[in-house]
Amino acid sequence: MNSLQVCCGEFIRIILFVLNFIFWAAGGVILGVGIYVKVSLNDLKNVEVSHDTLNTSALFLITLGCVVFLVGLLGCCGSLTQNRCMLLLYFTLVTLIFLAEIGLAIAVYANKDQVTESLEDQFKTCMEQYANSTESVCVDTINSLQSVLQCCGEDNATDWKAINSTLYATSPPPSCCKDQGNCNYENAYKEGCFTTINDFVNSNSKYIGFGVLGVAVIELLGMSLACYLRTYIMKREDYEPYTV
């Protein structure tokens, strides 16, 4: 093995370590934020997001943080110790995550109309359950959406009249207004929640696309570097004894 190959191998090892150290640190931060939100739910009463939404977000952050933390740790340890088993496990995990993301993207794109209709139907169902107070999760979710996104109903505030013309004859739910103590159809938010979300996605689609593409490129880079480094270690072992 010549000096150029050794130099390239060591350079790749450093790049892989730095890349995964960033992921490891980011995973730790995400995990820490998730745990903080989870244990501090009772102290976050002034936040406009509901208790159930905060709890769900905390669990999502904890799960995401654990995955990123584990993958980053494997990449760091594998590149630092030049352990082939760790590099192979790291490569396998990143590949599985990458393939799962591709499969999910294809499924959503191929069924985007059905997905949109399903979300609309679920939102309408949630509005009906909100009006009847039969499902606390729907009440918390809709209150959070309308307060945070500053929207009202599905398409506009009058959707609440169609849901229950008696209960919401003169005013929509308080979360439809900035001044929740004095809420009526005159000062209610004009945009519907589904319309607001749809407009946000459409207006920021290129940024969302760039973000997804960036994640995919980083994952491909990580897989390529791990594969190259493992091959370099195996070739080097032909010239010197392997040590763990």
C-alpha positions in Angstrom: 0.0 0.0 0.0 1.6 3.3 -1.1 1.7 6.5 0.7 -1.1 8.1 -1.4 -3.5 5.4 -0.4 -2.6 5.7 3.2 -3.1 9.5 3.1 -6.5 9.2 1.4 -7.6 6.6 3.9 -6.6 8.7 6.8 -8.3 11.8 5.3 -11.5 9.9 4.7 -11.4 8.6 8.3 -11.1 12.1 9.7 -13.9 13.4 7.4 -16.2 10.6 8.5 -15.4 11.2 12.2 -16.1 14.9 11.9 -19.4 14.4 10.0 -20.7 11.9 12.5 -19.4 13.9 15.5 -21.7 16.7 14.3 -24.6 14.2 14.0 -23.8 12.7 17.4 -23.9 16.2 19.0 -27.1 17.1 17.2 -28.7 13.9 18.3 -27.8 14.6 21.9 -29.2 18.1 21.7 -32.5 16.8 20.1 -32.7 14.1 22.7 -32.1 16.6 25.5 -34.8 19.0 24.2 -37.2 16.1 24.0 -36.5 14.9 27.5 -36.8 18.5 28.8 -40.2 19.0 27.2 -41.4 15.6 28.5 -40.4 16.3 32.1 -41.5 19.9 32.0 -45.0 19.5 30.6 -46.6 20.9 33.7 -44.4 24.0 33.7 -45.2 24.9 30.1 -48.8 26.0 30.8 -48.3 29.4 29.1 -47.4 27.9 25.8 -50.2 28.1 23.2 -49.7 24.4 22.3 -51.8 21.8 24.0 -50.6 19.3 26.6 -51.1 16.3 24.3 -49.4 18.1 21.4 -46.4 18.9 23.6 -46.3 15.3 24.8 -46.4 13.9 21.3 -43.7 16.3 20.1 -41.5 15.3 23.1 -41.9 11.6 22.2 -41.1 12.3 18.6 -38.0 14.4 19.5 -36.8 11.7 21.9 -37.2 9.0 19.3 -35.5 11.1 16.6 -32.7 12.1 19.0 -32.0 8.5 19.9 -31.7 7.4 16.3 -29.5 10.3 15.3 -27.4 9.9 18.5 -26.9 6.1 17.9 -26.0 6.5 14.2 -23.6 9.3 14.9 -22.0 7.4 17.8 -21.5 4.3 15.6 -19.9 6.4 12.9 -17.6 8.2 15.3 -16.4 5.0 17.1 -16.1 3.1 13.9 -13.9 5.7 12.2 -11.9 6.5 15.3 -11.1 2.8 16.2 -11.2 1.7 12.5 -13.4 -1.2 13.6 -14.8 -3.0 10.6 -17.9 -4.3 12.4 -18.9 -0.9 13.6 -18.5 0.6 10.1 -20.5 -2.2 8.6 -23.3 -1.7 11.2 -23.2 2.1 10.6 -23.4 1.5 6.8 -26.3 -0.9 7.2 -28.3 1.5 9.5 -27.8 4.5 7.3 -28.7 2.4 4.2 -31.9 1.2 5.8 -32.9 4.7 6.9 -32.2 6.0 3.4 -34.2 3.3 1.7 -37.1 3.9 4.2 -37.1 7.6 3.3 -37.2 6.8 -0.4 -40.0 4.4 0.0 -42.0 6.8 2.1 -41.4 9.7 -0.4 -42.5 7.5 -3.3 -45.6 6.2 -1.4 -46.7 9.8 -0.4 -46.1 11.2 -3.9 -47.9 8.3 -5.6 -50.9 8.7 -3.3 -50.7 12.4 -2.6 -54.4 12.9 -3.6 -55.6 10.1 -1.4 -53.3 11.4 1.4 -54.8 15.0 1.1 -58.3 13.7 1.1 -57.6 11.5 4.1 -56.2 14.4 6.0 -59.2 16.6 5.1 -61.6 13.9 6.2 -59.7 13.4 9.5 -59.8 17.2 10.1 -63.5 17.3 9.5 -64.1 14.3 11.8 -62.0 16.0 14.5 -64.0 19.2 14.1 -67.2 17.2 14.7 -65.7 15.5 17.7 -64.6 18.9 18.9 -68.1 20.3 18.7 -69.5 17.2 20.6 -66.6 17.2 23.1 -66.3 13.5 22.6 -62.5 13.3 22.0 -60.1 15.4 24.1 -57.2 14.8 21.7 -59.2 16.5 18.9 -60.1 19.4 21.1 -56.4 19.9 22.1 -55.2 19.4 18.5 -57.6 21.9 16.9 -57.1 24.5 19.6 -53.3 24.2 19.1 -53.6 24.4 15.3 -55.9 27.4 15.3 -53.9 29.3 18.0 -50.4 28.7 16.6 -51.3 28.9 12.9 -53.8 31.7 13.4 -56.4 30.0 11.3 -60.1 28.9 11.8 -61.9 25.9 10.6 -60.9 23.9 7.5 -61.3 26.4 4.8 -62.6 29.4 6.8 -64.4 30.3 10.0 -67.9 29.6 8.7 -67.0 25.9 8.6 -67.9 25.8 12.3 -71.5 26.8 11.4 -71.8 23.8 9.1 -70.5 21.6 11.9 -73.0 22.8 14.5 -75.3 25.7 13.5 -76.7 26.0 17.0 -73.5 25.9 19.1 -71.5 28.1 16.7 -74.3 30.3 15.3 -72.8 33.6 16.5 -69.2 32.7 17.2 -66.6 30.0 16.5 -64.4 28.4 19.2 -62.3 30.9 21.2 -59.0 29.6 19.7 -60.2 31.1 16.4 -59.5 34.6 17.7 -56.5 36.5 18.9 -58.7 37.9 21.7 -60.1 34.6 22.9 -62.3 36.3 25.6 -64.2 38.2 22.9 -64.4 35.9 19.9 -66.9 36.2 17.1 -67.0 35.7 13.3 -66.0 39.4 12.7 -62.6 39.2 14.5 -62.0 35.5 13.8 -59.0 34.4 11.7 -60.0 34.5 8.0 -57.9 31.7 6.7 -58.8 28.0 7.3 -56.2 25.7 8.9 -56.1 23.3 6.0 -55.7 26.2 3.5 -53.0 27.7 5.7 -51.0 24.5 5.8 -51.5 23.9 2.1 -50.3 27.4 1.2 -47.3 27.1 3.5 -46.3 23.8 1.9 -46.8 25.1 -1.6 -44.9 28.4 -1.0 -42.0 26.6 0.7 -41.9 23.5 -1.4 -38.5 24.3 -2.9 -37.0 24.8 0.5 -38.5 21.6 1.7 -37.2 19.9 -1.4 -33.7 21.3 -0.8 -33.8 20.2 2.8 -34.8 16.6 1.8 -32.1 16.6 -0.9 -29.5 17.8 1.6 -30.3 15.0 4.0 -30.2 12.5 1.2 -26.8 13.8 0.0 -25.4 13.6 3.6 -26.6 10.1 4.0 -25.1 9.0 0.7 -21.8 10.7 1.7 -21.8 8.9 5.0 -22.5 5.5 3.3 -19.8 6.1 0.7 -17.2 7.2 3.2 -17.9 4.3 5.5 -17.7 1.8 2.6 -14.4 3.3 1.4 -12.9 3.3 4.9 -13.8 -0.3 5.5 -12.3 -1.3 2.1 -9.2 0.7 3.0 -8.9 -1.1 6.3 -9.3 -4.5 4.7 -6.7 -3.8 2.1 -4.3 -2.5 4.7 -4.7 -5.8 6.6 -3.1 -7.5 3.6 0.1 -5.7 4.5 0.0 -5.7 8.3 -1.6 -7.9 11.0 -5.2 -6.9 12.0 -5.5 -5.6 15.6 -8.8 -4.8 17.3 
